[in-house]
Amino acid sequence: METVGTTTVWTRETAIGQKRDLWSAMKRGFRGRCPRCGEGKLFRAFLKTADNCSACGLDFTPHRADDLPAYLVIIIVGHIVVPMALWIETNYSPAVWLQLSIYLPFTFVASLLLLQPVKGAVVGFQWALRMHGFDENTQDEISPG
């Protein structure tokens, strides 16, 4: 950040700061840990992110995953269930009630098990790419441009 007169100008060098490893941040978030330090808990409830990291103090409030984790879980579970259902149907042709009694609970449980880790990975992704809309040092909103 450079100050020219009374105007503050954001440069590429000031926005880059320290290098953040995308895969480490996503892996830490997937495990429900802070994407920066990997120590503190990311969630305070099933899908509620904590306000900040208990270990390093990173503020989680600007990270908004919204509906992306749900869409990703639908894609992941769908890519598991649909080929499995088609393969079983073409090779064995079980009764419809049997198929529904297997696929529906599997889809439900797999979706619930994946939702929190995927949301954690999305928060880690946002943190690593600085997509949260706040400057980490000042907590001021960064306006592009």
Secondary structure by P-SEA (a helix, b strand, c coil): ccccccbbbbcccccccccccaaaaaaaaaacccccccccccccccccccccccccccccccccccaaaaaaaaaaaaaccaaaaaaaaacccccaaaaaacaaaaaaaaaaaaaaaaaaaaaaaaaaacccccccccccccccc
